[in-house]
Amino acid sequence: MVQRAGLSILIPNWNHRFALPRAVRSALDGLRRLQAQGVAGELLVVDDASRDGSQKYLFNLAAHYPDVAVRVVWLPRNVGLGAARNTGLTHAAYRHACLLDADNALEPANLWLFYRAALETGAALTYGNLFVLGNTQPDVLSNEPLQARVYRQNYVDNFALLDIPAALAAGGYQTTRGLLEDWELMMRLLARGALIVFVPAVLGYYHRLSGGLHTLAPETLIQRLRRIFDQNELRSREGRLLGRMYHPDVGWLA
């Protein structure tokens, strides 16, 4: 399908009933702020066959928020995060998607800033500072322009704005479980010469959950991706800046 100008906030959900309302509220607040700027948007939730009561909550979601477009895609069986995200990308009504996991929350006031940056630069991926909250000391992710060391370690979270045609042209997310689909897509975009832009502002928050999806990847999987995208460490050794830094109110910063 041909997506029109605007933003789809995409939440893949699998058994995150108690985290969902926080993510949904932040998404709806961000969409309202975009609407005030004349930008069309929607909240699109892909439920990956949850069994924890999420579906009852999602079934009534649109009725509770009639001022914002809300859609839910119901998957009949559990297919995994990569496949659920691909489903969202292919069902999205708008060209750009904000990938928001159920344990994330947007900073609604800054969503307009990131959408402007994505639109003005034509970036395939636009990301910004992400604060990690939970039982441990607060941390910051995705807080610098993309460096060549991304071939050795993925330090940019999937919580970002994605140009859907660019992502689908690169093949979308890997659907084999456990293949580090976020990292693999980013490196595939880099291999295609896509522009990846860092905006020095807060995009949102990651609430660390016990047993969450963000766990350390097995070394065998990391080595596999390095063999594909960084043969003989030729790319990671370059030490150069791979992405750019941009702020809509200032322009290019790096």
C-alpha positions as a printed NumPy array, in Angstrom:
array([[  0.   ,   0.   ,   0.   ],
       [  1.048,   3.623,  -0.531],
       [  1.246,   5.409,   2.786],
       [  0.304,   9.086,   2.914],
       [  2.008,  11.803,   4.93 ],
       [  1.529,  11.406,   8.655],
       [  2.595,   9.228,  11.559],
       [  1.461,   5.808,  12.77 ],
       [  2.476,   4.96 ,  16.329],
       [  3.003,   1.217,  16.279],
       [  2.786,  -0.821,  19.506],
       [  3.405,  -4.561,  19.226],
       [  1.959,  -6.26 ,  22.285],
       [  2.399,  -9.707,  23.746],
       [  1.239, -10.193,  27.342],
       [  1.964,  -6.632,  28.493],
       [ -1.477,  -5.846,  29.891],
       [ -0.254,  -3.811,  32.863],
       [  2.311,  -1.792,  30.888],
       [  0.019,  -1.062,  27.935],
       [ -2.048,   1.811,  29.432],
       [  1.064,   3.898,  30.101],
       [  2.35 ,   3.422,  26.55 ],
       [ -1.095,   4.072,  25.066],
       [ -1.649,   7.272,  27.064],
       [  1.706,   8.701,  25.987],
       [  1.014,   7.755,  22.353],
       [ -2.433,   9.366,  22.341],
       [ -1.066,  12.526,  23.955],
       [  1.65 ,  12.699,  21.295],
       [ -0.881,  12.187,  18.487],
       [ -3.083,  14.974,  19.835],
       [ -0.096,  17.305,  19.777],
       [  0.606,  16.303,  16.172],
       [ -3.028,  16.962,  15.288],
       [ -2.666,  20.477,  16.702],
       [  0.151,  20.985,  14.169],
       [ -2.002,  19.692,  11.313],
       [ -0.319,  16.262,  11.129],
       [ -2.509,  13.195,  10.631],
       [ -1.813,  10.179,  12.802],
       [ -3.077,   6.948,  14.288],
       [ -2.362,   4.5  ,  17.066],
       [ -1.91 ,   0.992,  15.666],
       [ -1.588,  -1.898,  18.12 ],
       [ -0.619,  -5.365,  16.896],
       [ -1.606,  -7.936,  19.489],
       [  0.525, -11.056,  19.089],
       [ -2.036, -13.516,  20.473],
       [ -1.762, -12.316,  24.079],
       [ -3.229, -14.468,  26.841],
       [ -3.03 , -12.104,  29.832],
       [ -6.159,  -9.974,  29.393],
       [ -4.592,  -7.514,  26.951],
       [ -7.229,  -8.262,  24.339],
       [-10.124,  -7.227,  26.592],
       [ -8.382,  -3.911,  27.269],
       [ -7.611,  -3.344,  23.571],
       [-11.106,  -4.301,  22.422],
       [-12.579,  -1.208,  24.108],
       [ -9.688,   1.138,  23.378],
       [-11.155,   2.999,  20.398],
       [-14.434,   3.624,  22.222],
       [-12.622,   5.315,  25.102],
       [-10.615,   7.66 ,  22.844],
       [-12.905,   8.808,  19.994],
       [-10.792,  11.908,  19.266],
       [ -7.828,   9.868,  17.953],
       [ -7.725,   7.162,  15.295],
       [ -7.101,   3.823,  17.054],
       [ -6.822,   0.464,  15.298],
       [ -5.954,  -2.999,  16.576],
       [ -4.666,  -5.887,  14.467],
       [ -5.378,  -9.26 ,  16.078],
       [ -2.939, -12.048,  15.266],
       [ -4.526, -15.503,  15.645],
       [ -1.288, -17.118,  16.798],
       [  1.917, -15.918,  18.376],
       [  4.426, -15.082,  15.625],
       [  7.168, -13.212,  17.511],
       [  8.269,  -9.602,  17.738],
       [  9.833,  -9.24 ,  14.277],
       [  6.794, -10.622,  12.486],
       [  4.419,  -8.537,  14.628],
       [  6.355,  -5.39 ,  13.748],
       [  6.282,  -6.282,  10.045],
       [  2.519,  -6.711,  10.294],
       [  2.275,  -3.248,  11.783],
       [  4.433,  -1.717,   9.048],
       [  2.296,  -3.235,   6.308],
       [ -0.972,  -2.181,   7.982],
       [  0.112,   1.375,   8.838],
       [ -1.897,   4.14 ,   7.203],
       [  0.95 ,   6.673,   7.152],
       [  4.455,   6.848,   5.768],
       [  6.303,   7.223,   9.063],
       [  5.975,   4.936,  12.073],
       [  7.049,   5.482,  15.649],
       [  8.058,   2.072,  17.029],
       [  6.808,   2.071,  20.609],
       [  7.057,  -1.162,  22.591],
       [  4.539,  -1.737,  25.363],
       [  7.196,  -1.078,  28.019],
       [  8.056,   2.294,  26.436],
       [  6.466,   5.699,  26.886],
       [  6.757,   8.715,  24.628],
       [  7.695,  12.219,  25.648],
       [  4.583,  13.626,  23.905],
       [  5.762,  17.216,  23.682],
       [  8.786,  16.176,  21.584],
       [  7.06 ,  13.902,  19.065],
       [  6.413,  16.87 ,  16.746],
       [ 10.135,  17.665,  16.902],
       [ 11.131,  14.162,  15.794],
       [  8.493,  14.021,  13.067],
       [  9.772,  17.315,  11.655],
       [ 13.337,  15.994,  11.686],
       [ 12.322,  12.808,   9.856],
       [ 10.385,  14.788,   7.278],
       [ 12.987,  17.498,   6.718],
       [ 15.974,  15.154,   6.41 ],
       [ 14.349,  12.221,   4.617],
       [ 15.99 ,   9.881,   7.129],
       [ 15.162,   6.191,   7.082],
       [ 15.575,   6.089,  10.884],
       [ 15.275,   9.023,  13.306],
       [ 16.026,   8.53 ,  16.995],
       [ 16.847,  10.458,  20.161],
       [ 17.629,  10.192,  23.853],
       [ 15.843,   7.396,  25.693],
       [ 15.842,   7.329,  29.485],
       [ 15.842,   3.883,  31.115],
       [ 13.832,   3.714,  34.332],
       [ 13.297,   0.861,  36.757],
       [ 14.765,  -0.701,  39.878],
       [ 18.32 ,   0.133,  38.853],
       [ 20.129,   3.439,  38.472],
       [ 18.586,   5.521,  35.651],
       [ 20.467,   5.19 ,  32.378],
       [ 20.4  ,   6.781,  28.927],
       [ 20.263,   4.943,  25.608],
       [ 20.494,   6.123,  22.007],
       [ 22.185,   9.338,  23.085],
       [ 24.675,  10.079,  20.292],
       [ 24.978,  10.053,  16.493],
       [ 25.593,   6.617,  15.041],
       [ 29.242,   5.527,  15.258],
       [ 31.054,   2.67 ,  13.502],
       [ 31.112,   0.754,  16.8  ],
       [ 27.455,  -0.111,  16.147],
       [ 28.883,  -3.05 ,  14.15 ],
       [ 30.298,  -4.408,  17.42 ],
       [ 27.47 ,  -3.511,  19.792],
       [ 23.92 ,  -2.318,  19.248],
       [ 23.517,   0.739,  21.451],
       [ 20.619,   2.393,  19.587],
       [ 17.2  ,   1.191,  20.708],
       [ 14.4  ,   0.33 ,  18.283],
       [ 12.287,   3.058,  19.92 ],
       [ 12.55 ,   5.471,  16.981],
       [ 10.784,   6.911,  13.935],
       [ 11.027,   4.722,  10.858],
       [ 10.391,   5.563,   7.21 ],
       [  8.155,   2.613,   6.32 ],
       [  8.93 ,   2.378,   2.568],
       [ 12.671,   2.437,   3.347],
       [ 12.286,  -0.277,   5.996],
       [ 10.173,  -2.511,   3.759],
       [ 12.541,  -2.006,   0.831],
       [ 15.327,  -3.279,   3.101],
       [ 13.275,  -6.403,   3.85 ],
       [ 11.696,  -5.359,   7.141],
       [ 12.48 ,  -7.157,  10.368],
       [ 13.876, -10.67 ,  10.563],
       [ 11.111, -13.02 ,  11.634],
       [ 13.211, -15.9  ,  12.942],
       [ 13.019, -15.625,  16.718],
       [ 16.138, -14.511,  18.528],
       [ 17.956, -13.063,  15.525],
       [ 18.358,  -9.54 ,  16.973],
       [ 15.88 ,  -8.097,  14.486],
       [ 16.385,  -4.46 ,  15.579],
       [ 20.125,  -4.53 ,  15.106],
       [ 19.935,  -6.525,  11.884],
       [ 17.54 ,  -4.033,  10.269],
       [ 19.706,  -1.075,  11.237],
       [ 22.805,  -2.653,   9.685],
       [ 20.836,  -3.589,   6.587],
       [ 19.741,   0.049,   6.244],
       [ 23.367,   1.154,   6.599],
       [ 24.441,  -1.358,   3.944],
       [ 21.892,   0.225,   1.585],
       [ 23.298,   3.713,   2.226],
       [ 20.231,   4.91 ,   4.145],
       [ 20.405,   8.076,   6.228],
       [ 20.118,   7.599,  10.01 ],
       [ 19.613,  10.762,  12.051],
       [ 20.06 ,  11.49 ,  15.76 ],
       [ 18.043,  14.356,  17.269],
       [ 19.53 ,  15.702,  20.539],
       [ 16.262,  15.645,  22.466],
       [ 14.3  ,  13.193,  24.605],
       [ 12.099,  10.876,  22.565],
       [ 10.828,   8.923,  25.55 ],
       [ 11.353,   6.393,  28.32 ],
       [ 12.006,   2.674,  28.613],
       [ 10.571,   1.173,  31.791],
       [ 12.71 ,  -1.838,  32.601],
       [ 10.539,  -4.847,  33.367],
       [ 11.745,  -8.09 ,  34.896],
       [ 11.704, -10.746,  32.189],
       [ 11.333,  -8.066,  29.521],
       [ 12.42 ,  -8.309,  25.905],
       [ 15.622,  -6.347,  26.408],
       [ 18.086,  -9.027,  27.433],
       [ 21.668,  -9.735,  26.502],
       [ 21.969, -11.539,  23.19 ],
       [ 23.904, -14.798,  22.919],
       [ 27.424, -14.269,  21.626],
       [ 26.797, -16.714,  18.764],
       [ 24.077, -14.442,  17.353],
       [ 26.25 , -11.361,  17.73 ],
       [ 29.088, -13.097,  15.902],
       [ 26.723, -14.114,  13.122],
       [ 25.673, -10.53 ,  12.433],
       [ 29.271,  -9.365,  12.577],
       [ 30.224, -11.964,   9.975],
       [ 27.467, -10.726,   7.684],
       [ 27.927,  -6.971,   8.005],
       [ 31.472,  -6.477,   9.323],
       [ 33.719,  -9.014,   7.611],
       [ 37.259,  -8.826,   9.024],
       [ 36.046,  -5.831,  11.076],
       [ 36.631,  -3.587,   8.069],
       [ 33.657,  -1.385,   8.851],
       [ 33.951,  -1.175,  12.638],
       [ 37.654,  -0.34 ,  12.388],
       [ 36.966,   2.729,  10.274],
       [ 35.963,   4.64 ,  13.395],
       [ 33.972,   7.151,  11.39 ],
       [ 30.593,   8.753,  11.971],
       [ 27.887,   6.711,  10.242],
       [ 24.868,   8.829,  11.116],
       [ 24.109,  12.542,  11.22 ],
       [ 22.864,  14.858,  13.953],
       [ 20.018,  17.27 ,  13.198],
       [ 17.66 ,  19.529,  15.102],
       [ 14.716,  21.108,  13.265],
       [ 15.152,  24.438,  15.067],
       [ 18.888,  24.622,  14.317],
       [ 19.721,  22.453,  11.297],
       [ 22.585,  20.013,  10.784],
       [ 24.877,  19.699,  13.8  ],
       [ 27.12 ,  16.856,  12.616]])
